[in-house]
Each structure stands twice: as structure tokens, then as C-alpha cells.
């Protein structure tokens, strides 16, 4: 899961890149692909967590 934070499509890297390029050009770009990746990772983690919790109960 930690690789999702440091790869090319990571939301954190896209946010920093957007801040830097936006400050240089004055235009804001919305990173939709990294956002979709973050949502997908969150859904997988939530599903695994609820599955493990159901098995332990």
C-alpha cells in the first residue's frame, strides 16, 4: 500500500506537482487519474478491513 503514495500516479505527487506548476503558470490542473487511484486504494482497504473484522467477530 505504501507504493501507492510514491509512484508516478500518486495523489501526493500529483498535488505537489500541481502546486508547483500552478504557481509558475497561474493555471490549476485537477489530477483526476491520481484521485481515481486513491479512491480505488481506499475502497480495497475498506473492503479488506471489513472482511477481516467480520472473520474476527
C-alpha atoms as an extended CHARMM CRD file, in Angstrom:
* protein
*
        57  EXT
         1         1  UNK       CA              0.0000000000        0.0000000000        0.0000000000  PROA      1               0.0000000000
         2         2  UNK       CA              2.8730000000        2.3860000000        0.6440000000  PROA      2               0.0000000000
         3         3  UNK       CA              3.8240000000        2.1920000000       -3.0510000000  PROA      3               0.0000000000
         4         4  UNK       CA              0.5550000000        3.9560000000       -3.8740000000  PROA      4               0.0000000000
         5         5  UNK       CA              1.9730000000        7.0640000000       -2.2060000000  PROA      5               0.0000000000
         6         6  UNK       CA              5.2640000000        7.2990000000       -4.0940000000  PROA      6               0.0000000000
         7         7  UNK       CA              4.5580000000        6.0800000000       -7.6290000000  PROA      7               0.0000000000
         8         8  UNK       CA              4.0030000000        8.3250000000      -10.6390000000  PROA      8               0.0000000000
         9         9  UNK       CA              0.2210000000        8.2510000000      -10.3090000000  PROA      9               0.0000000000
        10        10  UNK       CA              0.1840000000        9.0100000000       -6.5870000000  PROA      10              0.0000000000
        11        11  UNK       CA             -2.1790000000       11.6990000000       -5.2910000000  PROA      11              0.0000000000
        12        12  UNK       CA              0.5610000000       13.2580000000       -3.1510000000  PROA      12              0.0000000000
        13        13  UNK       CA              2.9720000000       13.6190000000       -6.0400000000  PROA      13              0.0000000000
        14        14  UNK       CA              0.2140000000       14.9890000000       -8.2740000000  PROA      14              0.0000000000
        15        15  UNK       CA             -0.7410000000       17.5490000000       -5.6210000000  PROA      15              0.0000000000
        16        16  UNK       CA              2.8140000000       18.8100000000       -5.2190000000  PROA      16              0.0000000000
        17        17  UNK       CA              3.3730000000       18.8750000000       -8.9710000000  PROA      17              0.0000000000
        18        18  UNK       CA              0.0970000000       20.7680000000       -9.4050000000  PROA      18              0.0000000000
        19        19  UNK       CA              1.0530000000       23.3030000000       -6.7620000000  PROA      19              0.0000000000
        20        20  UNK       CA              4.4510000000       23.9290000000       -8.3210000000  PROA      20              0.0000000000
        21        21  UNK       CA              3.2420000000       24.1440000000      -11.9100000000  PROA      21              0.0000000000
        22        22  UNK       CA              0.2100000000       26.1980000000      -10.8740000000  PROA      22              0.0000000000
        23        23  UNK       CA              2.4060000000       28.7270000000       -9.1080000000  PROA      23              0.0000000000
        24        24  UNK       CA              4.5510000000       29.0260000000      -12.2250000000  PROA      24              0.0000000000
        25        25  UNK       CA              1.7680000000       29.2630000000      -14.8140000000  PROA      25              0.0000000000
        26        26  UNK       CA             -1.2000000000       30.5720000000      -12.8320000000  PROA      26              0.0000000000
        27        27  UNK       CA             -3.3910000000       27.6820000000      -14.0280000000  PROA      27              0.0000000000
        28        28  UNK       CA             -4.7830000000       24.9100000000      -11.8370000000  PROA      28              0.0000000000
        29        29  UNK       CA             -4.9540000000       21.3510000000      -13.1920000000  PROA      29              0.0000000000
        30        30  UNK       CA             -7.1950000000       18.8120000000      -11.4780000000  PROA      30              0.0000000000
        31        31  UNK       CA             -5.4290000000       15.4150000000      -11.2680000000  PROA      31              0.0000000000
        32        32  UNK       CA             -8.3460000000       13.0460000000      -11.9540000000  PROA      32              0.0000000000
        33        33  UNK       CA             -6.3010000000        9.8900000000      -12.5570000000  PROA      33              0.0000000000
        34        34  UNK       CA             -4.4490000000       10.0200000000       -9.2190000000  PROA      34              0.0000000000
        35        35  UNK       CA             -7.7430000000       10.8430000000       -7.4990000000  PROA      35              0.0000000000
        36        36  UNK       CA             -9.3670000000        7.7750000000       -9.0230000000  PROA      36              0.0000000000
        37        37  UNK       CA             -6.3770000000        5.6860000000       -7.9490000000  PROA      37              0.0000000000
        38        38  UNK       CA             -6.6440000000        6.9630000000       -4.3820000000  PROA      38              0.0000000000
        39        39  UNK       CA            -10.3540000000        6.1450000000       -4.3050000000  PROA      39              0.0000000000
        40        40  UNK       CA             -9.6530000000        2.6460000000       -5.6150000000  PROA      40              0.0000000000
        41        41  UNK       CA             -6.9900000000        2.0370000000       -2.9610000000  PROA      41              0.0000000000
        42        42  UNK       CA             -9.3430000000        3.3210000000       -0.2530000000  PROA      42              0.0000000000
        43        43  UNK       CA            -12.1330000000        1.0210000000       -1.4230000000  PROA      43              0.0000000000
        44        44  UNK       CA             -9.8390000000       -2.0100000000       -1.4200000000  PROA      44              0.0000000000
        45        45  UNK       CA             -8.5200000000       -1.2050000000        2.0550000000  PROA      45              0.0000000000
        46        46  UNK       CA            -12.0540000000       -0.6860000000        3.3930000000  PROA      46              0.0000000000
        47        47  UNK       CA            -13.2180000000       -3.9830000000        1.8940000000  PROA      47              0.0000000000
        48        48  UNK       CA            -10.2700000000       -5.8990000000        3.3370000000  PROA      48              0.0000000000
        49        49  UNK       CA            -10.7180000000       -4.2770000000        6.7290000000  PROA      49              0.0000000000
        50        50  UNK       CA            -14.3990000000       -5.1300000000        6.9020000000  PROA      50              0.0000000000
        51        51  UNK       CA            -13.6970000000       -8.6940000000        5.7520000000  PROA      51              0.0000000000
        52        52  UNK       CA            -11.0700000000       -9.2160000000        8.4600000000  PROA      52              0.0000000000
        53        53  UNK       CA            -13.3390000000       -7.6260000000       11.0780000000  PROA      53              0.0000000000
        54        54  UNK       CA            -16.1960000000       -9.9600000000       10.0980000000  PROA      54              0.0000000000
        55        55  UNK       CA            -13.9490000000      -13.0020000000       10.3760000000  PROA      55              0.0000000000
        56        56  UNK       CA            -12.6950000000      -11.9950000000       13.8310000000  PROA      56              0.0000000000
        57        57  UNK       CA            -16.1790000000      -11.3500000000       15.2510000000  PROA      57              0.0000000000
